[in-house]
């Protein structure tokens, strides 16, 4: 279909390919065991794995793309595409303004991996609590064999019920992490200006200010979306509010933290 302008692709739905052509950008192959691939195939869609720069992508109705930045030049090359789907929550590396200017809708899947990220966050939180990495190194380096001591000198372990876990961000993933952590006895506090107080109350989590979640946390678990508002949210001034010996577990985007200030 030849376009006269970027919105022409929307003006003649009768001419759309049905059920449509879906490009899986940078996918090596179609995997029928993968739920999204299976659903597209079951719907009768023409599903085409292709490199991001391939002409097939530009001539598709829908592009599914994850793991690669998408800029204005990319969207300018989409002749017939009406939807760009990011198959997970983050889309900070997608130029949404350029997509809109090219007549392409952008969608994400907010709940795609919230369980997986929450599980991973809790795994890291518990690893910190039990000092797994340090104790593993102690054993591997022969420390236990030499001393028959359970821990290296100076290492103190605290049970979760003696610690405060702070959640920076209390959306789907933050709340899922809170549910898991509560079973281990952590005192839970959280900060998120975009979540209603009722959600905190329902989860049994104390709602606190940004400054308080930093000051009071023994472990801070980060769950915020990367945006201009949250870029380097944890800068030198805010990191200085944290307790000596506190830990940060970041399963959000790295640029939420000013790494130079952290190290």
Secondary structure by P-SEA (a helix, b strand, c coil): cccccccccccccccccccbbbbbccccccccccaaaaaaaaaccbbbbbcccccccccccbbbbccccccaaaaaacccccbbbcccccccccaaaaaaaacbbbbbbccccaaaaaaaaaaaaaaaaaaaaaaaaaaaacccccccccccccbbbbccccbbbbbccccaaaaaaaaaaaaaccbbbbbbccccaaaaaaacbbbbcaaaaaacccbbbbbccccccccccccaaaaaacccccccccccccccccccccc
